[in-house]
Amino acid sequence: MKPITFNTLHRYVGIVTAPMLVVQTLSGLFLDFGLFRRGEGPMPGRAVTGIEALLVKLHFGPGLIDDAYHLLLGAGILWMAVSGWLLYLRGRRARRRLAANAKNRGIQNG
């Protein structure tokens, strides 16, 4: 069996975290700027009903499972940022090496 490479791991983590990030982003946007704001700021005593309650549950979600979800999402975002930067640096280093080799070959042939 072929081992998982750094690139593949980066891709798989991105595939898993992308839908969760979309849910967090959209629910936050709808709660803060969207249809459910109703022109008023957050009020502690105001009852939350219907779709708004679902959005609040999706976005903040109290409970052990939801805490694990948020922890997984945060770790995934952090992993994507760090591994993406490392992949970029590795690719830049490889491109520079190729350019230097091509330049050296041009000098030797010229």
Phi, psi and omega per residue, in radians:
M1 nan 2.378 -3.109
K2 -1.322 2.320 -3.138
P3 -1.231 2.689 3.110
I4 -1.321 2.218 3.132
T5 -1.529 2.941 3.130
F6 -1.042 -0.748 3.131
N7 -1.083 -0.766 -3.124
T8 -1.141 -0.736 3.112
L9 -1.097 -0.726 3.088
H10 -1.045 -0.768 -3.132
R11 -1.126 -0.806 -3.116
Y12 -1.124 -0.726 3.105
V13 -1.122 -0.667 3.090
G14 -1.115 -0.707 3.126
I15 -1.134 -0.650 -3.129
V16 -1.317 -0.733 -3.049
T17 -1.441 -0.395 -3.088
A18 -1.032 -0.852 3.123
P19 -1.097 -0.647 3.122
M20 -1.149 -0.678 3.126
L21 -1.170 -0.655 3.091
V22 -1.107 -0.779 3.125
V23 -1.060 -0.811 3.137
Q24 -1.077 -0.765 -3.103
T25 -1.146 -0.869 -3.093
L26 -1.160 -0.746 3.134
S27 -1.128 -0.689 3.087
G28 -1.132 -0.722 3.117
L29 -1.140 -0.773 3.129
F30 -1.125 -0.656 3.135
L31 -1.245 -0.644 -3.042
D32 -1.563 -0.729 -3.030
F33 -2.114 -0.178 -2.922
G34 -1.529 -2.712 -3.044
L35 -1.125 -0.370 -2.974
F36 -1.701 0.084 -3.115
R37 -1.326 -0.655 3.095
R38 1.054 0.465 3.050
G39 1.218 0.279 -3.139
E40 -2.283 2.660 3.101
G41 -1.316 3.022 3.124
P42 -1.161 2.236 3.141
M43 -2.052 2.189 -3.076
P44 -1.030 -0.590 -3.074
G45 -1.561 -0.093 -3.049
R46 -1.318 2.332 3.119
A47 -1.326 2.442 3.134
V48 -1.876 2.182 -3.078
T49 -2.298 2.855 2.990
G50 1.080 -2.339 -3.085
I51 -1.132 -0.587 3.125
E52 -1.069 -0.696 3.105
A53 -1.102 -0.697 3.096
L54 -1.109 -0.755 3.127
L55 -1.118 -0.708 3.104
V56 -1.093 -0.771 3.137
K57 -1.106 -0.754 3.123
L58 -1.124 -0.716 -3.022
H59 -1.392 -0.786 -3.062
F60 -1.789 -0.640 3.069
G61 0.592 1.461 3.087
P62 -1.219 2.678 3.107
G63 2.133 2.868 -3.077
L64 -1.134 -0.756 -3.134
I65 -1.129 -0.744 -3.138
D66 -1.208 -0.586 3.056
D67 -1.133 -0.711 3.095
A68 -1.114 -0.703 3.096
Y69 -1.037 -0.831 3.140
H70 -1.175 -0.641 3.089
L71 -1.138 -0.756 3.102
L72 -1.100 -0.760 3.125
L73 -1.096 -0.797 3.125
G74 -1.091 -0.754 3.113
A75 -1.134 -0.672 3.114
G76 -1.122 -0.737 3.124
I77 -1.135 -0.757 3.108
L78 -1.089 -0.784 3.110
W79 -1.038 -0.784 -3.113
M80 -1.091 -0.701 3.141
A81 -1.140 -0.844 -3.093
V82 -1.217 -0.833 -3.105
S83 -1.192 -0.611 3.078
G84 -1.094 -0.735 3.100
W85 -1.117 -0.750 3.120
L86 -1.134 -0.677 3.090
L87 -1.138 -0.695 3.087
Y88 -1.068 -0.822 -3.137
L89 -1.098 -0.697 3.125
R90 -1.124 -0.727 3.100
G91 -1.164 -0.691 3.114
R92 -1.121 -0.714 3.110
R93 -1.102 -0.722 3.130
A94 -1.147 -0.727 3.115
R95 -1.110 -0.702 3.113
R96 -1.132 -0.703 3.117
R97 -1.105 -0.741 3.104
L98 -1.107 -0.726 3.127
A99 -1.130 -0.706 3.125
A100 -1.161 -0.701 3.105
N101 -1.131 -0.719 3.119
A102 -1.142 -0.672 3.121
K103 -1.150 -0.746 3.117
N104 -1.121 -0.693 3.104
R105 -1.136 -0.652 3.114
G106 -1.153 -0.652 3.125
I107 -1.214 -0.720 -3.116
Q108 -1.191 -0.640 -3.139
N109 -1.388 -0.416 -3.042
G110 -1.503 nan nan
